[in-house]
Amino acid sequence: ILEFVMKQGASMDEVLAASKGVDFNDFKQATDFYRKFVEPKWTEWLDLIRYNSMLSSPLTHIVNIVSNFGQSVLVAPLEKLTLGSIDFLGSLAGKERQYFAGEAGSYLKGYFSNLKDASSRFLGVMKGERATTQLDIRGIPVATQGVKGGVATVLSYPMRLLEGMDQFFMSLTTSAETAGLAYRESKGVKVVMESAAEKGKYRIFRQGLFQENQGSVLNAIDTVTNTLMSMRNSKNPIVSTLSKFTIPFIQTPMNIFKQGIEYSPLGFSTIIGAANKEEQLAKAVIGSAVFAGGATLLSSGRLTGQAPIDATNTQLWRQANKKEYSVRIGDTWYSYNKLPPAFSF
């Protein structure tokens, strides 16, 4: 913030005078300080309207909540159970234990014990008191006071709601991962507790690029993501504008894509160059098992993909009351298209 303020030509005396009494840990106070020196551009107002319009559908928020819940309550414990089982088999060959199936229980206990803090974070975001978790300078509100502040608050509601729910689940998953690591530590394994925060971000597709334990395949995908993001932040206004309008969202979709690879038969390729080979193996095993189950359902006519595009088959499809990307349980079709990557086909 100070770097951008100084670029506006403000003197050090002006900055020091304006900063007196400002708590820079308070997002609203930091924003008000920033906006004293940096007026929002019309493009920032345009971005505010455009992004929030794209994220305003109730379905978007429902999918986000269901996905975050599925990732953190279903996929994570299943992964820990699988990882502990693989590690146990390795111990039979004399390998020292590093992972335990019991982490799943500790994970869930830690998850549901942190609802109070998670709710507090959600409310903090909705009140404008907490910053976004992937904050860059464009993430600073265009205004917080007066009529403009009221307008900005109303317009930004969809994004604040998404961010609030993400921080809610991030708090729960971080607490859960910490409890899981504590269980592992109680078994005599040396752990890095700080890694729980990164794991928490991973569960809701918020992890950063080039994570330390990643292998060659995932790093290659991050290289593409980084290139696209650099185009959006280009100093050339033509490049940055075209990039923002053609690819409005990058990092989260690419993180979802990466996990789609990890939790699939292709996940075995992510072991190459990875420091956490057993973890990647566990994800690939889970994904392969889901794919095998999907193949069985497909062969029995109880699983669908995209609907046919030719008229004849489309009519037959409709007569059979089939739905796209769904699985039939009994006589009812249920969509799987919005499930977490581990359970998608």
C-alpha positions as CSV (number, residue, x, y, z in Angstrom):
1,I,0.0,0.0,0.0
2,L,2.8,2.4,0.9
3,E,4.6,1.7,-2.3
4,F,1.5,2.7,-4.4
5,V,0.8,5.7,-2.2
6,M,4.4,7.0,-2.7
7,K,4.0,6.6,-6.5
8,Q,1.2,9.1,-6.4
9,G,3.6,11.8,-5.5
10,A,2.7,12.1,-1.8
11,S,5.4,13.5,0.4
12,M,6.7,11.5,3.4
13,D,5.3,14.1,5.8
14,E,1.8,13.7,4.3
15,V,2.0,9.9,4.5
16,L,3.1,10.1,8.2
17,A,0.4,12.6,9.1
18,A,-2.3,10.5,7.4
19,S,-1.1,7.2,9.0
20,K,-1.3,8.5,12.6
21,G,-3.8,6.4,14.5
22,V,-4.4,4.0,11.6
23,D,-4.4,0.3,12.5
24,F,-3.1,-1.3,9.4
25,N,-4.3,-4.7,10.7
26,D,-7.8,-3.3,10.3
27,F,-8.8,-3.8,6.6
28,K,-11.2,-0.9,6.6
29,Q,-8.8,1.6,8.2
30,A,-6.0,0.5,5.8
31,T,-8.4,1.0,2.8
32,D,-9.5,4.5,4.0
33,F,-5.8,5.4,4.3
34,Y,-5.1,4.2,0.8
35,R,-8.0,5.9,-0.8
36,K,-6.9,9.3,0.7
37,F,-4.1,9.2,-1.8
38,V,-5.3,6.9,-4.6
39,E,-8.6,7.6,-6.3
40,P,-10.3,4.6,-7.9
41,K,-10.1,4.5,-11.7
42,W,-13.2,4.0,-13.7
43,T,-11.8,0.6,-14.7
44,E,-11.9,-0.5,-11.1
45,W,-15.6,0.4,-10.9
46,L,-16.1,-1.6,-14.1
47,D,-14.3,-4.6,-12.7
48,L,-16.4,-4.3,-9.5
49,I,-19.6,-4.5,-11.5
50,R,-18.4,-7.1,-14.0
51,Y,-17.0,-9.6,-11.6
52,N,-19.9,-9.4,-9.2
53,S,-22.4,-9.7,-12.0
54,M,-20.7,-12.9,-13.1
55,L,-20.8,-14.3,-9.5
56,S,-24.3,-13.2,-8.6
57,S,-26.1,-16.4,-9.4
58,P,-27.4,-18.3,-6.4
59,L,-26.3,-21.5,-8.1
60,T,-22.7,-20.3,-8.0
61,H,-22.8,-19.9,-4.2
62,I,-24.6,-23.2,-3.7
63,V,-21.9,-25.0,-5.8
64,N,-19.2,-23.2,-3.9
65,I,-20.6,-24.3,-0.5
66,V,-21.2,-27.9,-1.6
67,S,-17.8,-28.2,-3.2
68,N,-16.0,-26.7,-0.1
69,F,-17.9,-29.0,2.2
70,G,-17.3,-32.1,0.1
71,Q,-13.6,-31.3,-0.3
72,S,-13.1,-30.8,3.5
73,V,-15.4,-33.3,5.1
74,L,-15.4,-36.2,2.6
75,V,-12.3,-36.0,0.4
76,A,-9.8,-35.0,3.1
77,P,-10.6,-37.8,5.6
78,L,-10.8,-40.4,2.9
79,E,-7.4,-39.3,1.6
80,K,-5.9,-39.6,5.1
81,L,-7.5,-43.1,5.6
82,T,-6.0,-44.2,2.2
83,L,-2.7,-42.6,2.9
84,G,-2.4,-44.3,6.3
85,S,-3.3,-47.6,4.8
86,I,-0.6,-47.3,2.1
87,D,1.9,-46.2,4.7
88,F,1.0,-49.2,6.9
89,L,1.7,-51.6,3.9
90,G,5.0,-49.9,3.4
91,S,5.9,-50.4,7.1
92,L,5.5,-54.2,6.6
93,A,8.5,-53.9,4.3
94,G,10.5,-52.1,7.0
95,K,9.7,-48.5,6.1
96,E,9.3,-46.1,9.0
97,R,5.8,-44.9,9.5
98,Q,5.0,-41.3,8.5
99,Y,1.2,-41.3,8.1
100,F,-1.7,-42.9,10.1
101,A,-5.3,-43.7,9.3
102,G,-6.2,-42.3,12.8
103,E,-5.4,-38.8,11.4
104,A,-8.9,-38.9,9.8
105,G,-10.7,-39.0,13.1
106,S,-8.5,-36.2,14.6
107,Y,-9.0,-34.2,11.4
108,L,-12.8,-34.3,11.7
109,K,-12.7,-33.5,15.4
110,G,-10.5,-30.5,14.8
111,Y,-12.8,-29.4,11.9
112,F,-16.0,-29.2,13.9
113,S,-14.4,-27.7,17.0
114,N,-13.6,-24.5,15.1
115,L,-17.0,-23.4,14.0
116,K,-16.9,-20.2,16.3
117,D,-13.7,-18.8,14.7
118,A,-14.9,-19.8,11.2
119,S,-18.2,-17.9,11.7
120,S,-16.3,-14.9,13.0
121,R,-14.1,-14.8,9.9
122,F,-17.2,-15.0,7.7
123,L,-18.9,-12.1,9.5
124,G,-15.6,-10.1,9.3
125,V,-15.5,-10.4,5.5
126,M,-19.2,-9.5,5.2
127,K,-18.7,-6.4,7.3
128,G,-15.7,-5.4,5.3
129,E,-13.3,-5.9,8.3
130,R,-11.2,-8.7,6.7
131,A,-9.2,-8.6,3.6
132,T,-9.5,-11.2,0.9
133,T,-7.1,-14.1,1.2
134,Q,-5.4,-13.6,-2.1
135,L,-5.2,-9.8,-1.9
136,D,-3.5,-7.8,-4.6
137,I,-3.9,-4.0,-5.0
138,R,-7.0,-4.4,-7.1
139,G,-8.6,-6.2,-4.2
140,I,-8.8,-3.0,-2.2
141,P,-12.4,-1.7,-2.2
142,V,-13.1,1.3,-4.5
143,A,-14.7,3.1,-1.6
144,T,-15.8,2.5,2.0
145,Q,-17.4,5.9,3.0
146,G,-20.3,8.0,2.0
147,V,-22.6,7.4,-1.0
148,K,-19.8,5.8,-3.0
149,G,-19.0,3.5,-0.1
150,G,-22.6,2.4,0.1
151,V,-22.8,1.7,-3.6
152,A,-19.6,-0.3,-3.5
153,T,-20.8,-2.3,-0.6
154,V,-24.0,-3.3,-2.4
155,L,-22.3,-4.0,-5.7
156,S,-19.6,-6.2,-4.0
157,Y,-22.0,-8.4,-2.1
158,P,-21.6,-11.5,-4.3
159,M,-17.8,-11.5,-4.1
160,R,-17.9,-10.8,-0.4
161,L,-20.3,-13.7,0.1
162,L,-18.0,-16.1,-1.8
163,E,-14.9,-14.8,0.0
164,G,-16.7,-15.1,3.3
165,M,-17.7,-18.7,2.8
166,D,-14.2,-19.5,1.6
167,Q,-12.7,-18.0,4.7
168,F,-15.2,-19.9,6.8
169,F,-14.2,-23.2,5.3
170,M,-10.5,-22.3,5.3
171,S,-10.6,-21.7,9.0
172,L,-12.3,-25.1,9.5
173,T,-9.8,-27.0,7.3
174,T,-6.8,-25.3,8.8
175,S,-7.9,-26.2,12.3
176,A,-8.6,-29.8,11.0
177,E,-5.2,-30.1,9.4
178,T,-3.5,-28.9,12.5
179,A,-5.3,-31.6,14.6
180,G,-4.3,-34.2,12.0
181,L,-0.7,-33.1,12.2
182,A,-0.8,-33.1,16.0
183,Y,-2.0,-36.8,15.9
184,R,0.9,-37.6,13.6
185,E,3.3,-35.8,16.0
186,S,1.9,-37.8,18.9
187,K,3.1,-40.9,17.1
188,G,6.7,-39.6,17.1
189,V,6.7,-38.2,13.5
190,K,8.4,-34.8,13.1
191,V,5.9,-32.4,11.5
192,V,5.7,-28.7,10.4
193,M,2.6,-27.2,11.9
194,E,2.7,-24.2,9.7
195,S,1.9,-26.4,6.7
196,A,-1.6,-26.8,8.0
197,A,-2.5,-23.3,6.6
198,E,-1.4,-24.3,3.1
199,K,-3.3,-27.5,3.4
200,G,-6.4,-25.6,4.4
201,K,-6.1,-23.4,1.3
202,Y,-5.5,-26.5,-0.9
203,R,-8.8,-28.0,0.3
204,I,-10.8,-25.1,-1.1
205,F,-8.6,-24.5,-4.3
206,R,-6.9,-21.4,-2.9
207,Q,-3.3,-22.7,-2.8
208,G,-0.6,-20.6,-4.4
209,L,1.6,-21.5,-7.4
210,F,4.6,-23.9,-7.3
211,Q,3.9,-25.5,-4.0
212,E,7.1,-26.9,-2.4
213,N,6.1,-30.6,-2.6
214,Q,4.7,-30.6,-6.1
215,G,6.1,-32.7,-8.9
216,S,6.9,-31.9,-12.5
217,V,3.4,-32.3,-13.9
218,L,1.7,-29.9,-11.5
219,N,4.6,-27.4,-11.8
220,A,4.1,-27.5,-15.5
221,I,0.4,-26.5,-15.1
222,D,1.4,-23.8,-12.7
223,T,3.9,-22.4,-15.3
224,V,1.0,-22.0,-17.7
225,T,-1.1,-20.4,-15.0
226,N,1.7,-18.0,-14.1
227,T,2.1,-16.9,-17.7
228,L,-1.6,-16.1,-18.0
229,M,-1.6,-14.2,-14.7
230,S,1.5,-12.2,-15.8
231,M,-0.5,-11.2,-18.9
232,R,-3.3,-9.9,-16.7
233,N,-0.8,-7.8,-14.7
234,S,1.1,-6.6,-17.8
235,K,2.1,-2.9,-17.9
236,N,0.9,-2.8,-21.4
237,P,-2.8,-1.8,-21.1
238,I,-3.8,-3.6,-24.2
239,V,-2.4,-6.9,-23.0
240,S,-3.8,-6.5,-19.5
241,T,-7.3,-5.4,-20.6
242,L,-7.7,-8.2,-23.2
243,S,-6.4,-10.8,-20.7
244,K,-8.8,-9.7,-18.0
245,F,-11.8,-9.7,-20.2
246,T,-11.0,-13.0,-22.0
247,I,-9.8,-14.9,-18.9
248,P,-11.6,-13.3,-15.9
249,F,-10.7,-16.2,-13.5
250,I,-7.5,-18.1,-13.6
251,Q,-6.0,-19.5,-10.4
252,T,-9.0,-21.2,-8.8
253,P,-10.1,-22.9,-12.1
254,M,-6.5,-24.1,-12.7
255,N,-6.3,-25.4,-9.1
256,I,-9.5,-27.4,-9.7
257,F,-8.1,-28.7,-12.9
258,K,-4.9,-29.8,-11.1
259,Q,-6.9,-31.7,-8.5
260,G,-8.9,-33.3,-11.2
261,I,-5.7,-34.8,-12.5
262,E,-4.5,-35.8,-9.0
263,Y,-7.7,-37.6,-8.2
264,S,-7.7,-39.7,-11.4
265,P,-5.6,-42.5,-13.0
266,L,-3.5,-39.6,-14.4
267,G,-2.6,-38.8,-10.8
268,F,0.1,-41.4,-10.9
269,S,2.0,-39.1,-13.2
270,T,2.1,-36.4,-10.4
271,I,4.4,-38.7,-8.3
272,I,7.3,-37.8,-10.7
273,G,9.4,-35.3,-8.9
274,A,7.1,-34.9,-6.0
275,A,8.5,-34.8,-2.4
276,N,5.2,-36.2,-1.0
277,K,5.0,-39.3,-3.2
278,E,2.8,-41.3,-0.8
279,E,0.3,-38.4,-0.7
280,Q,0.1,-38.2,-4.5
281,L,-0.2,-42.0,-4.6
282,A,-3.1,-41.9,-2.2
283,K,-4.9,-39.3,-4.3
284,A,-4.4,-41.3,-7.5
285,V,-5.7,-44.5,-5.8
286,I,-8.9,-42.7,-4.7
287,G,-9.4,-41.2,-8.2
288,S,-8.7,-44.5,-9.9
289,A,-11.2,-46.3,-7.7
290,V,-13.9,-43.7,-8.5
291,F,-13.1,-44.0,-12.2
292,A,-13.4,-47.8,-11.9
293,G,-16.8,-47.4,-10.2
294,G,-17.8,-44.9,-12.9
295,A,-16.9,-47.3,-15.7
296,T,-19.1,-50.0,-14.0
297,L,-22.0,-47.6,-13.8
298,L,-21.5,-46.5,-17.4
299,S,-21.5,-50.0,-18.8
300,S,-24.8,-50.7,-16.9
301,G,-26.5,-47.6,-18.3
302,R,-26.7,-45.9,-14.9
303,L,-24.2,-43.1,-15.7
304,T,-24.4,-40.4,-18.3
305,G,-22.0,-37.8,-19.8
306,Q,-22.8,-35.1,-22.3
307,A,-26.2,-35.5,-24.1
308,P,-26.0,-36.6,-27.8
309,I,-26.0,-33.8,-30.4
310,D,-27.8,-35.5,-33.2
311,A,-31.6,-35.3,-33.3
312,T,-32.4,-39.0,-33.3
313,N,-30.3,-39.9,-30.3
314,T,-31.4,-36.7,-28.5
315,Q,-35.0,-37.8,-28.8
316,L,-34.2,-41.3,-27.5
317,W,-32.3,-39.7,-24.7
318,R,-35.2,-37.5,-23.7
319,Q,-37.7,-40.4,-23.9
320,A,-35.5,-42.3,-21.4
321,N,-35.7,-39.3,-19.1
322,K,-31.9,-39.2,-18.9
323,K,-30.0,-36.2,-17.6
324,E,-26.5,-35.0,-18.5
325,Y,-23.6,-35.8,-16.2
326,S,-25.8,-37.8,-13.8
327,V,-25.9,-41.1,-12.1
328,R,-29.1,-43.1,-11.6
329,I,-29.9,-44.3,-8.1
330,G,-33.2,-46.2,-8.2
331,D,-35.4,-44.4,-10.7
332,T,-33.9,-40.9,-10.1
333,W,-31.0,-39.3,-11.8
334,Y,-28.6,-37.2,-9.6
335,S,-26.0,-34.8,-11.1
336,Y,-22.4,-35.4,-10.3
337,N,-21.1,-32.5,-12.3
338,K,-20.6,-30.2,-9.3
339,L,-18.9,-32.7,-7.0
340,P,-15.3,-32.2,-5.9
341,P,-12.7,-33.4,-8.4
342,A,-12.1,-36.7,-6.4
343,F,-15.7,-37.8,-7.1
344,S,-16.0,-36.5,-10.7
345,F,-15.5,-38.6,-13.8
